[in-house]
Amino acid sequence: MNNLLKKIFSVFLITALVFSALAGTIEGGKTSYASSANSVSISRNEVVKNNVVFLNSVKNKSINGNSTVTYVEDSGEELKFTPLYNDDTETYYFEILIGKAGNWKIKEHNIEGVNYTSDLDIIVHDSLYDMTGSSTGYVYKSAISENTNISGDNLEQVLSQLIGLNRNGNYAEVKVTIGNSSSSGVFYIDFDGVSSSINIPNNIYLNAGNYTLTIEVDGYSTTENINLTSDYTNVEDINNDESPQLRSLSSTSSLASDFYVKRYSGSDRYATAVEISKSKFSTAENVVLVNSDSVNEILSAASLAKQKNAPILLTKADKLNSYSENEINRLKAKNVYIVGSEKEIGKAIETNLQNNGKVVTRLTGSNIYGTAISVAKQLSSFNTVIVSSSSSHSDSLSAAALSASKGYPILYVENSSIPSETLNYIKSKNCSVIVVGGSATVSNSVQD
């Protein structure tokens, strides 16, 4: 899909659950959301065992660190869950993972505002076949089958509501081939339980008329006939710019009606980094991995990502983030460059990557100054370095764009002095220096 544009719609089912167009349109009740009378929303009411269901209360934050919920199956077996914390939205949520088929109902909870616990009940199936009647994959497609008259302006939004499942009941990418005797195109829809994105072919033009849609996922295939009531084209989106043009679906955005708005979004910072990666890479030999809280290391990684043609993915220190791990596997990456010490990204993560066949290179120093130099030493060539204050993240953030576009490494200094190892490294390279920030952050004495 290298020649495809990707449109990532502003849809958040874990954090915001505002994909209101989807609620009530998924066929057979397989996917639904809690009624507005409840303060908590559920991502799915029917699922194959060992797949996650999310309970969320972003709107009113009624789930807190002390919240608990206990599910009970008809046989009397109970499962108690405690919440997880989303750093970016600063809210708590539940990941409900059940490994036994059955009818699971809420027995106890201490969440305010839940008036109808039946809205949060979950039917767990042994297999995809038990749930859908198909064993090779499945696509929820009622958004199309229940409304076959679709305008060109709404085609992408309708297609983005297709939800694919593989044979294990996990979310999977859906391929949609739309065509008639005069024109055709192929779209790819990816819904991961968090957001929905759609890849579209370059410069496609579909005249108004009748079309057949062939919808495929993991060996499963089905067809739908639609009437395109007006022409569809993405030619106007290109504007001679091959970068992805991403339109927001938010009906409340004043920009959405007048401009094309680029948005890369996930449920948190980890998922957002993955969405950026997905928008740029179908495969990648190299990946740069950084601790999500290590701002200086993330910024210094920009030049490395440029020269290695690699995405930057994020993780916590103790365990590789699942979004990032899945993305590394999707990219079929061979090399992982870890930026930071074992305190920032633990040895266990490095060992796990190596056990999965990855060549891991750790770039670190005794401090942030040394780590930045270690990154610079990994670069193949450059004739300029960027110098920024280690304590002025805003200046360094501005410098990161230049670093990423040119491949110039970012090196850190203190306000009134240059660490000796940084100074010696700059002297050894005999290259030009760009100082970022005013004298308040990098004093004139340092520049001189």
Secondary structure, DSSP 8 states (H G I E B T S, - for coil): -TTEEEEE----TTTT---TTTTTTSGGGSS----TTSS-EES-SEEETT-EEEEE-TTT----TT--EEEEETTS-EEEE--EEETTTTEEEEEEE--S-EEEEEEEE--TT---GGGG-EEEESSHHHHHS-SS-EEE-HHHHT--EE-GGGHHHHHTT-EEE-TTS-EE-EEEEEE-SS-EEEEEEEE-SS-EEEEEETT-EE-SEEEEEEEEETTEEEEEEEEE-S-EE-HHHHTT--S-------TT-TTTTTS-------SSHHHHHHHHHHHH-S--SEEEEEETT-HHHHHHHHHHHHHHT--EEEE-SSS--HHHHHHHHHHT-SEEEEES-TTTS-HHHHHHHHHTT-EEEEE--SSHHHHHHHHHHHSS--SEEEEEETT-HHHHHHHHHHHHHH---EEEE-SS---HHHHHHHHHHT-EEEE-S-TTTS-HHHH-
